[in-house]
């Protein structure tokens, strides 16, 4: 925890230049970078840092973060949008709030109105701390997803161990996309078989994973399906981000 809140230790390696070096090694043209606004929002400058990184390194596409309980939530979201934010990142277990909390739904509704997709950490693994496991349950996404069709929800990690629950949600609601970091070839094939190939997105969860590891899992999960592979690694992201202001010719 101390390392995560300082520039020492592993946090010192989480730099735009190191990310771009990995991108070059794995032929990744552009990357979405995701800020997290912690509950102590007054002390957090992550969104400003990520916006600046996007300005300095045009290959990086910044998603900002505003805590739903922030009294200045609406003002901050509108300000970040004006400053170049492309999307919003929410992390229920780190922000201690569920997706169907009234304040969280107010935030996602506002993002839908402003044209900002919302990327959520979704699901949990067995090694997650017990006090965090309840917040990202897939069941909490049904209400905001179904009542806010104008908001695009990108649910990260494919729901982790609860990927089949996420598949069910995504099959019924076209405003749900699935980011795949952390998923193996088997669940990826199940998502494809469920007809979700147009709403699946390669993601790395860098720096927790090097880019090559989740990329290898997508390659294995799409073996023999080159047209599906291209959608997951490229086409789906280009089309999705183009809807929110990232020109396709920039790739």
MOKAJO-V279652 format. One line per field, one symbol per residue. psi: psi as a letter, one per 20 degrees, with the letter a starting at -180 (. if undefined). burial: 1 if it has 9 or more other C-alpha atoms within 8 Angstrom, else 0. A space follows every 10 residues. Layout:
BEGIN
psi = ???
burial = ???
END
This chain:
BEGIN
psi = gghhjajrbh hiimqghhgh ghgghjkpgr ppqorporhm hhjpkgghgh ghhhhhniip oppappphip hkggggghgh ghjjphappq nghhilqqhj qghghgghgg gghiloqopq pprrrhiqqh iihhgkqhhi igghghimii pppooqjkjd ikhhhhgggh hioijpqopi piqrhghghh gghikjhikp ppqhkpjhqq hhghghhggg ijpjmhhggh ghifgggggg hhhkjophii .
burial = 0010000000 1101000110 0111000001 0011111100 1001011001 1011000001 1111111100 0010011101 1000111111 1110111111 0001111111 1110011111 1111000000 0110111101 1101100100 1111111111 0110111011 1010111111 1111101110 1100011011 1111100011 1011101110 1100000111 1110111110 1101010000 0
END
